[in-house]
Amino acid sequence: MEALTESTALMRQQGNLQGVASNLLNFGMVYTRQRRFADAEVAFAEAAAVYQASGYQGGLAETYLHAAHLARDQEQLERAEQLYAESLQIHLGLGNRPRLAPALEGTAHVLLRRYVGGTHERSLLEVSTLLFACGAALRESTGVPLPTVSQRVYQPDLQQLQALLGPALFEATWVVGWEMPVLTLIDRLPALPKT
């Protein structure tokens, strides 16, 4: 952390906004791993502000993504969904296909957490499955596997979806999601901004 602090100070002196923002994003990720959630939120907020000032959209999208993960893990579901949507929108605009999967999967996690039971909410389960499947297809087509650290959330959610939907419906929905273009899927998500 000391080296990162020194590096950030030097980059501020040099006026290297992208370097400062990148370091702040790294601070946020380190703080998240250390469970210093308030510090992580501050670091992500500052990183986003600096990325906006520098005009580097890719970095801004990554900051939103990691801030969304943090919000999701703290059960701030509405905030997490909005941050995932913003990350997804920017990456779509940049044509950055490899980075779409984490935002799709994160949104799937949020939708599953919003499910509390009842037949009128089964659509949340189906859309969550579509999102996971579309993300998996993107990962396969771009050669970017699911990070090991993400398995702790990903696998239990898939098992829960399969249990709630039943194996047959889960599998059928997965096949549809695997083949579904990202923009078509987004059209089925009114909470996500259209591009």
Secondary structure by P-SEA (a helix, b strand, c coil): caaaaaaaaaaaaacaaaaaaaaaaaaaaaaaaacaaaaaaaaaaaaaaaaaaaccaaaaaaaaaaaaaaaaaacaaaaaaaaaaaaaaaaaaaccccaaaaaaaaaaaaaaaaccccccaaaaaaaaaaaaaaaaaaaaaaccccccccccccaaaaaaaaaaacaaaaaaaaaaaaaccaaaaaaaccccccc
